[in-house]
């Protein structure tokens, strides 16, 4: 018998993972973009693309198995974490003076 995590734990772990990964990486890339003279709009578009790629495995799993609770929970968590990170990271970058 296999032990299965509740869906809310899967969702929370995926959200925190995406939030940390995208939040920290977005601030670091904003600092690098400022030193190299890159446009912030390009950085933001790239991170939106990375967020889609980050969520793609769960999306494909959900499309192949529509009744999978684990895939749905993972997709929801990753999407929420990415959305929160990509919303608040530019605010933090601006406060730090990178944008």
C-alpha positions in Angstrom: 0.0 0.0 0.0 1.5 3.4 -1.0 1.2 6.4 1.2 -0.3 9.4 -0.6 0.0 13.0 0.4 -3.2 15.0 0.7 -3.8 17.4 -2.2 -3.5 20.5 -0.1 0.1 19.5 0.9 1.0 19.0 -2.8 -0.5 22.3 -3.7 1.3 24.1 -0.9 4.7 22.5 -1.6 4.4 23.4 -5.3 3.4 26.9 -4.5 6.2 27.5 -2.1 8.8 26.0 -4.5 7.7 28.1 -7.4 7.4 31.2 -5.2 11.0 30.8 -3.9 12.5 29.8 -7.3 10.9 32.6 -9.3 11.0 35.2 -6.6 14.7 35.0 -5.9 15.6 34.4 -9.5 13.6 37.3 -10.7 15.3 39.7 -8.3 18.8 38.4 -9.2 18.1 38.6 -12.9 16.8 42.2 -12.5 20.1 43.1 -10.9 22.1 41.5 -13.7 19.8 43.2 -16.3 20.5 46.6 -14.8 24.3 46.1 -14.9 24.2 44.8 -18.6 21.6 47.4 -19.7 18.9 44.9 -20.7 15.3 46.0 -20.9 13.2 44.9 -18.0 10.2 44.2 -20.3 12.3 41.5 -22.0 13.2 40.0 -18.6 9.5 39.9 -17.6 8.5 38.2 -20.9 11.2 35.6 -20.4 10.0 34.9 -16.9 6.4 34.4 -18.0 7.7 31.9 -20.6 9.8 30.2 -17.9 6.7 30.0 -15.7 4.7 28.3 -18.5 7.6 25.8 -19.0 7.7 25.3 -15.2 4.0 24.3 -15.2 4.0 22.4 -18.4 4.7 18.9 -17.0 1.7 19.0 -14.7 -0.4 20.4 -17.5 0.6 17.6 -19.8 -0.1 15.1 -17.0 -3.5 16.6 -16.4 -4.3 16.5 -20.1 -3.3 12.8 -20.4 -5.1 11.9 -17.1 -8.0 14.3 -16.6 -9.1 12.8 -13.3 -5.7 13.0 -11.7 -6.0 14.9 -8.4 -2.2 15.0 -7.9 -1.6 16.6 -11.3 -4.3 19.2 -10.7 -3.0 20.0 -7.3 0.6 20.4 -8.6 -0.6 22.6 -11.5 -2.6 24.8 -9.2 0.3 25.2 -6.7 2.9 25.9 -9.3 0.6 28.4 -11.1 -0.3 30.2 -7.9 3.4 30.3 -6.8 4.5 31.7 -10.1 1.8 34.3 -10.2 2.6 35.6 -6.8 6.3 35.6 -7.4 6.0 37.3 -10.8 3.7 39.9 -9.3 5.7 40.8 -6.1 9.3 40.3 -7.4 9.2 43.5 -9.6 8.0 45.5 -6.6 10.9 44.2 -4.5 13.4 44.8 -7.3 12.1 48.3 -7.6 12.5 48.9 -3.9 16.1 47.5 -4.0 16.8 49.9 -6.9 17.3 47.4 -9.7 14.4 48.7 -11.8 
